[in-house]
Amino acid sequence: MLPHFFPHLPEASTMARPVDYLFWFCVAVLVFFTALIFLCIFYFAIRYRRRSEDEVPPQIHGSLPLEIIWTVIPMGIVAVMFVWGTALFIRNARPPADATQIYVTGKQWMWKIQHADGKREINALHVPEGVPIELVMTSEDVIHDFSIPAFRIKKDVLPDHYTSLWFTADRLGKYRFYCDQYCGMGHSLMRGWLYVMTPDAYEAWLHHGVQAQTMAQAGALLYNRMGCVTCHGTGKGPPFAGLYGKTVKLADGTTAVANDAYLRQMILYPGQKIVAGYRDIMPTFKGQLSEEEVLDLIAYIKSLGSKPSNTGE
Ligand code: CUA
C-alpha cells in the first residue's frame, strides 16, 4: 500500500485513490531523478577532478545515442503523466447521468446547501455512502471554490454560472470542506463538515423534523407569486411542460438545450435568447429572485417532465 503521508487526510471517495496513485507516481519520478542528478554531480566531481596544474581535458564532441536516450525516456514519462492526468480530469468533469443533485450556493462567507426534497443546511452537507452525488454550485457574490480534500476534488464556484462537482463517497465519517479561493475577510471561516452516512441513515435524516416543501413545490409557489403563470400559463410565453432537456429553437435561428444554465439565463436575462415564435416581452427577474429561488424554479420546471406533454404545444 501507499504510504500515508497525511494521516489526517483519509481517502474517502472513489476519486481519492486514483488521484493519490498519480500523485505518488509523480513524487516517485521526481525523487528518483533528483537523487540520480545529485549522485551524478558528486560522482563526476570526484571522478573527473583536476589532478595536476597543467592537466588539460580532452575535447568532447557529444554523443547522439546519449542525446536520444535522455530525450526519449523523459518524454515517455511525461507522456504517461499527461495521459493519466487527462483521463482523471475527464472522469472528474463528467458526472454520471444518474447522479443525485444537491445544490450549493456560496456567499461571503458561508455555504448554503439545498437538497431536492427541500431540506436545507448551512456549512454542513449530508450525503449517502456509495451513491453518485452531483453538486450544482453557484455564487451570490464573488468567486469561491468548493473543496473536499478527503475526496481529492475541488471546483470554482462562480457568480452567474452553474459549475458542477461530483463524487461517490465510499467511507462513512465526517470530513472537512473548505472555500479554496480567497474571497475576502471571512474566507478562512467559509468551511463546514461533510457527513457521509449509510443510505438508510441519510433517508432518515432527510425526512426528520418538520417536512419542508420540496424545491419543486417551492418553485411552483414562486411560479404563481412572481406572475410567471400570467404568460407561461396562457400561451403568451413558452410553456414549461416537457421543456427540461429539450432542444429549443430560438428566434435567431440557433438552438439551445433547456438545461439548468439555459433556464437560469432565461429567468435572469430573458432578452439574451428569444424562443422562436415569441416576442421579447419578458421582464428580467435579476435582483428579485435569490439564487436559491432560481434553483427552486428550475426544479419546478424539471418536475413538469422532460418529454412534451399533450397539453404542451
Ligand atoms: Cu469563499 Cu474563500
Boltz pocket constraint, residues with backbone or C-beta under 6 A from the ligand:
constraints:
  - pocket:
      binder: B
      contacts: [[A, 106], [A, 107], [A, 109], [A, 143], [A, 144], [A, 145], [A, 179], [A, 180], [A, 181], [A, 182], [A, 183], [A, 184], [A, 187], [A, 188], [A, 190]]
      max_distance: 6.0
